[in-house]
Amino acid sequence: MRHNYRAHFLALIAASAASTLVACGTSAPARFFTLSASMPEPSQVSLADRVILVGPIELPEYLDRPQMAVRGEQGEITFLEFQRWAEPLQASFVTVFTQDLMIAAGTQQVVAVPLAQRLGMDFQVLARVSRFDVDQAGKATLVVQWYVADAQNKVVIPPRQAIYNRSAPLPLKPEGSAAALSGTISDFAADVAGRLAEIK
């Protein structure tokens, strides 16, 4: 009797382990995505002789995670477990914005902090992002407050809030979301470059 009970118990364990292995085998693998520079149109006025320092740029805490975010109704945020950013989103945002600003401002002398702490600079772009996500309708939104200071720490472009939108194709896919979000950064960079070009 004891032998039959032990055999039955071992059979249950084996069946449970097999079920777990099947479940694991059918789980969708995580996919990883990055933001990318969108190559905005160059500014009409070249800033080739100016050094532009980028940062600090802060992102909201809800984006401090690898999962991609989708905004629902009434501010609800859904995080997609198997669709993730390949690197911390803040680092990726700064890198892409820096690359886009190089194109938009017509200069290669755009460097992100802290790499340029010992370099002279003409302008420093500082920003705080309050929203950076895609909603269920496919609208990518970047809401950012930013300003620019000069080498003497004097504010030359006063603080302002800007909103940039791009549309991701439907049905919503992570690669489309990443491209649309990248586009909002490109628009932000083009806006900054245009404002900088107006400074005499």
Order of alpha helices (4+ residues) and beta strands (2+ residues): alpha-beta-beta-beta-beta-alpha-beta-beta-beta-beta-alpha
